[in-house]
Amino acid sequence: MIFGETLKELRTDRGLSQQQLADELKISRSAIAKWELSKTEPVASMIVKLAKFFDVDSDFLLGLRDENGNPVD
């Protein structure tokens, strides 16, 4: 799964709108939308914030590991 898909799934599973997530992270809603559409990618510091917010490993967000922590081919 690519970053944008993973982010959207985490966001919707929590019942958050793009605006609500943006407000939590203190960024624009359009940034969230661009990430979910894979038009842009967040900087490393934002990946850390997202991982902490969703309580997931950054490698999971980046598609390097699955939800169980196993490497993805």
LOKE-343995 format. One record per residue (C-alpha): residue in three letters; chain; x, y, z. Coordinates in Angstrom, 1 decimal, m for minus. Layout:
<nodes>
['ALA', 'A', [X, Y, Z]]
...
</nodes>
This chain:
<nodes>
['MET', 'A', [0.0, 0.0, 0.0]]
['ILE', 'A', [1.3, 3.5, m0.8]]
['PHE', 'A', [1.6, 6.3, 1.7]]
['GLY', 'A', [m1.5, 8.2, 0.6]]
['GLU', 'A', [m3.7, 5.1, 0.8]]
['THR', 'A', [m2.4, 4.2, 4.2]]
['LEU', 'A', [m2.9, 7.7, 5.5]]
['LYS', 'A', [m6.5, 7.8, 4.2]]
['GLU', 'A', [m7.3, 4.5, 5.7]]
['LEU', 'A', [m5.9, 5.5, 9.1]]
['ARG', 'A', [m7.8, 8.8, 9.0]]
['THR', 'A', [m11.1, 7.3, 8.0]]
['ASP', 'A', [m10.8, 4.4, 10.4]]
['ARG', 'A', [m10.6, 7.0, 13.2]]
['GLY', 'A', [m13.6, 8.8, 11.7]]
['LEU', 'A', [m11.7, 12.0, 11.0]]
['SER', 'A', [m12.2, 14.4, 8.1]]
['GLN', 'A', [m9.2, 15.8, 6.3]]
['GLN', 'A', [m9.9, 19.1, 8.1]]
['GLN', 'A', [m10.0, 17.5, 11.5]]
['LEU', 'A', [m6.7, 15.8, 10.9]]
['ALA', 'A', [m5.2, 19.0, 9.6]]
['ASP', 'A', [m6.3, 20.9, 12.7]]
['GLU', 'A', [m4.7, 18.2, 14.9]]
['LEU', 'A', [m1.4, 18.5, 13.1]]
['LYS', 'A', [m1.7, 22.3, 12.6]]
['ILE', 'A', [m1.3, 22.2, 8.9]]
['SER', 'A', [m3.6, 22.9, 5.9]]
['ARG', 'A', [m6.4, 20.5, 4.8]]
['SER', 'A', [m5.0, 20.8, 1.3]]
['ALA', 'A', [m1.7, 19.2, 2.5]]
['ILE', 'A', [m3.6, 16.2, 3.7]]
['ALA', 'A', [m5.5, 16.0, 0.4]]
['LYS', 'A', [m2.3, 16.2, m1.6]]
['TRP', 'A', [m0.7, 13.4, 0.5]]
['GLU', 'A', [m3.7, 11.2, 0.2]]
['LEU', 'A', [m3.8, 11.7, m3.6]]
['SER', 'A', [0.0, 11.0, m3.8]]
['LYS', 'A', [0.6, 14.4, m5.3]]
['THR', 'A', [3.1, 15.3, m2.6]]
['GLU', 'A', [4.7, 13.6, 0.4]]
['PRO', 'A', [5.3, 14.9, 3.9]]
['VAL', 'A', [8.7, 15.8, 5.3]]
['ALA', 'A', [10.3, 13.5, 7.7]]
['SER', 'A', [9.3, 15.5, 10.8]]
['MET', 'A', [5.6, 15.3, 9.7]]
['ILE', 'A', [5.9, 11.5, 9.2]]
['VAL', 'A', [7.0, 11.3, 12.8]]
['LYS', 'A', [4.0, 13.4, 13.9]]
['LEU', 'A', [1.6, 11.2, 11.9]]
['ALA', 'A', [3.1, 8.0, 13.3]]
['LYS', 'A', [2.7, 9.3, 16.9]]
['PHE', 'A', [m0.8, 10.6, 16.2]]
['PHE', 'A', [m2.0, 7.3, 14.8]]
['ASP', 'A', [0.2, 5.2, 17.1]]
['VAL', 'A', [1.8, 3.3, 14.2]]
['ASP', 'A', [5.4, 2.7, 13.2]]
['SER', 'A', [6.7, 5.1, 10.6]]
['ASP', 'A', [7.8, 2.1, 8.5]]
['PHE', 'A', [4.2, 1.1, 8.3]]
['LEU', 'A', [3.2, 4.6, 7.1]]
['LEU', 'A', [5.9, 4.5, 4.4]]
['GLY', 'A', [4.8, 1.0, 3.2]]
['LEU', 'A', [8.0, m0.7, 4.4]]
['ARG', 'A', [6.3, m2.9, 6.9]]
['ASP', 'A', [2.8, m4.3, 7.2]]
['GLU', 'A', [0.5, m3.7, 10.2]]
['ASN', 'A', [2.1, m6.7, 12.0]]
['GLY', 'A', [5.6, m5.2, 11.6]]
['ASN', 'A', [6.7, m7.7, 8.9]]
['PRO', 'A', [8.8, m6.4, 6.0]]
['VAL', 'A', [6.8, m5.7, 2.8]]
['ASP', 'A', [8.4, m6.9, m0.5]]
</nodes>
